[in-house]
């Protein structure tokens, strides 16, 4: 089973992100579940959502305490709560930011067991503004997620977005997700090439 925890703030589509990821997994004939955890239900308040994906039925329904991937939709949460708590060795940490991962004051022990290629930042808000005209980073980050993992494919995510948001809104979100996927895939390929040439 692969478990994802998504951190953000109210109004950023945190719950929708988990729903879309689960729906994309269904499209690929897998089992999935998605559910949120709210504090105070207001715009700007911290929100957490969870998604589990597996090839067999999922019986667990408790919050995800040991995620395989953490997606952070709002980087200001990094100084407020331990968003990477319980992240499994070899897992994935994705932060919505135009800054490099190293620019954040993250406890080294928290991400010590993550390969460098699994620690990434994506300018999701910038891409959302470019494609959507509003700071909604959720679909953008899902596009990035599909580039760094093989858990769910980009086309399944785009299909889930299209089904959930038919018409122009969905198409703009898909364009943003594809842009993020392309940026991350290109960065990973470039880093791999540089590492190979350094040997």
C-alpha positions as CSV (number, residue, x, y, z in Angstrom):
1,X,0.0,0.0,0.0
2,X,1.2,3.5,-0.8
3,X,0.1,6.3,1.5
4,X,0.1,10.0,0.8
5,X,-0.5,12.9,3.2
6,X,-1.3,16.3,1.8
7,X,-0.8,19.5,3.9
8,X,-2.2,22.9,3.0
9,X,-4.6,25.6,4.1
10,X,-8.3,25.9,3.8
11,X,-9.2,27.2,0.3
12,X,-6.2,25.6,-1.4
13,X,-8.0,22.4,-2.6
14,X,-6.3,20.1,-0.2
15,X,-9.2,17.7,0.1
16,X,-9.9,17.9,-3.7
17,X,-6.2,16.9,-4.3
18,X,-6.6,13.7,-2.3
19,X,-10.0,12.9,-4.0
20,X,-8.5,13.4,-7.5
21,X,-5.5,11.2,-6.6
22,X,-7.8,8.4,-5.4
23,X,-10.1,8.7,-8.4
24,X,-7.0,8.6,-10.7
25,X,-6.0,5.3,-9.0
26,X,-9.6,3.9,-9.6
27,X,-9.1,4.8,-13.3
28,X,-6.1,2.5,-13.3
29,X,-8.1,-0.3,-11.8
30,X,-6.7,0.0,-8.3
31,X,-8.2,0.4,-4.9
32,X,-8.0,3.8,-3.2
33,X,-9.5,5.9,-0.5
34,X,-9.3,9.6,0.3
35,X,-10.4,11.6,3.4
36,X,-9.6,14.9,5.2
37,X,-8.8,15.9,8.7
38,X,-10.0,19.4,9.6
39,X,-9.0,21.7,12.5
40,X,-11.0,24.8,12.5
41,X,-12.9,24.9,9.3
42,X,-12.1,28.3,7.8
43,X,-10.1,29.7,4.9
44,X,-6.4,29.8,5.7
45,X,-6.6,27.2,8.6
46,X,-4.3,24.2,8.3
47,X,-5.9,21.3,6.6
48,X,-4.6,17.7,6.1
49,X,-6.0,15.1,3.7
50,X,-5.0,11.5,3.1
51,X,-4.9,9.1,0.2
52,X,-4.2,5.4,0.2
53,X,-3.6,3.4,-3.0
54,X,-3.3,-0.4,-3.3
55,X,-3.8,-3.3,-5.6
56,X,-6.2,-4.9,-3.1
57,X,-9.1,-3.7,-0.9
58,X,-8.0,-1.2,1.8
59,X,-9.3,-2.0,5.3
60,X,-7.5,0.8,7.2
61,X,-9.4,4.0,7.8
62,X,-7.2,5.9,10.4
63,X,-5.2,9.0,9.5
64,X,-1.9,8.4,7.6
65,X,0.8,8.5,10.3
66,X,3.7,6.9,8.2
67,X,3.3,8.3,4.7
68,X,5.3,7.2,1.7
69,X,4.8,10.7,0.3
70,X,4.1,14.1,1.7
71,X,2.8,17.0,-0.5
72,X,3.0,20.5,1.1
73,X,0.7,22.9,-0.7
74,X,1.6,25.9,1.5
75,X,5.3,26.2,2.5
76,X,4.5,28.5,5.5
77,X,3.3,25.3,7.2
78,X,6.9,24.1,7.4
79,X,7.6,26.5,10.3
80,X,4.2,25.8,12.0
81,X,3.9,22.0,12.1
82,X,6.1,19.0,11.5
83,X,4.7,18.1,8.1
84,X,7.2,15.4,7.4
85,X,6.5,13.5,10.7
86,X,6.6,9.8,10.1
87,X,7.7,10.0,6.5
88,X,9.1,6.6,5.6
89,X,12.7,6.1,4.5
90,X,13.0,6.3,0.7
91,X,9.7,8.3,0.6
92,X,8.9,11.5,-1.3
93,X,8.7,15.1,-0.1
94,X,7.2,17.7,-2.4
95,X,6.9,21.4,-1.5
96,X,5.1,24.1,-3.4
97,X,7.8,26.7,-3.8
98,X,10.0,28.3,-6.4
99,X,12.9,28.1,-3.9
100,X,15.1,25.0,-3.8
101,X,14.5,22.3,-1.2
102,X,17.7,23.3,0.6
103,X,16.4,26.8,1.2
104,X,14.0,25.6,3.9
105,X,15.0,25.1,7.5
106,X,14.0,21.4,7.7
107,X,15.4,19.2,10.4
108,X,18.0,17.1,8.5
109,X,17.1,14.0,10.5
110,X,13.5,14.3,9.1
111,X,14.6,13.9,5.5
112,X,17.9,12.1,5.9
113,X,16.5,8.8,4.6
114,X,15.2,10.4,1.4
115,X,17.1,10.1,-1.9
116,X,18.0,13.6,-3.3
117,X,15.7,12.9,-6.3
118,X,12.8,12.4,-3.8
119,X,13.1,15.9,-2.3
120,X,11.7,18.5,-4.6
121,X,10.1,21.8,-4.9
122,X,7.7,22.8,-7.6
123,X,6.5,26.4,-8.3
124,X,2.9,25.2,-8.2
125,X,1.4,28.6,-7.2
126,X,3.2,30.3,-10.0
127,X,2.1,27.7,-12.5
128,X,-1.5,27.9,-11.2
129,X,-1.5,31.7,-11.7
130,X,-0.1,31.3,-15.2
131,X,-2.7,28.7,-16.3
132,X,-5.7,29.3,-14.0
133,X,-5.3,32.9,-13.0
134,X,-5.7,32.0,-9.3
135,X,-3.4,30.5,-6.7
136,X,-4.8,27.0,-6.6
137,X,-1.8,24.6,-6.5
138,X,-3.5,21.2,-5.9
139,X,-3.7,19.9,-9.5
140,X,-0.3,21.3,-10.3
141,X,1.3,19.3,-7.5
142,X,-0.4,16.1,-8.6
143,X,1.2,16.6,-12.0
144,X,4.6,16.9,-10.2
145,X,3.8,13.8,-8.1
146,X,3.2,11.7,-11.2
147,X,6.6,12.7,-12.6
148,X,8.6,11.7,-9.5
149,X,6.7,8.5,-8.6
150,X,5.1,5.6,-10.6
151,X,2.2,5.3,-8.3
152,X,-0.4,7.0,-10.6
153,X,0.1,8.0,-14.2
154,X,-0.3,11.6,-15.5
155,X,-3.0,10.6,-17.9
156,X,-5.1,9.1,-15.1
157,X,-4.7,12.3,-13.1
158,X,-5.7,14.4,-16.1
159,X,-8.7,12.1,-16.6
160,X,-9.7,12.6,-13.0
161,X,-9.4,16.3,-13.3
162,X,-11.5,16.4,-16.5
163,X,-14.2,14.3,-15.0
164,X,-14.4,16.4,-11.8
165,X,-14.1,19.8,-13.6
166,X,-15.5,19.5,-17.1
167,X,-14.9,22.4,-19.5
168,X,-12.5,25.2,-19.5
169,X,-11.7,25.0,-15.8
170,X,-10.7,21.4,-16.1
171,X,-8.6,22.0,-19.2
172,X,-6.7,24.8,-17.5
173,X,-6.0,22.6,-14.5
174,X,-4.8,19.8,-16.8
175,X,-2.5,22.2,-18.6
176,X,-1.0,23.3,-15.3
177,X,-0.6,19.7,-14.1
178,X,1.1,18.8,-17.4
179,X,3.5,21.8,-17.1
180,X,4.5,20.7,-13.6
181,X,5.0,17.1,-14.7
182,X,7.2,18.4,-17.6
183,X,9.3,20.6,-15.2
184,X,9.9,17.8,-12.7
185,X,10.6,15.2,-15.4
186,X,13.1,17.5,-17.1
187,X,14.8,18.3,-13.9
188,X,15.1,14.7,-12.9
189,X,16.5,13.7,-16.3
190,X,19.0,16.6,-16.2
191,X,20.2,15.6,-12.7
192,X,20.5,12.0,-13.8
193,X,22.6,13.0,-16.8
194,X,24.9,15.2,-14.7
195,X,25.4,12.4,-12.1
196,X,26.3,10.0,-14.9
197,X,28.8,12.4,-16.5
198,X,30.4,13.0,-13.1
199,X,31.3,9.3,-12.6
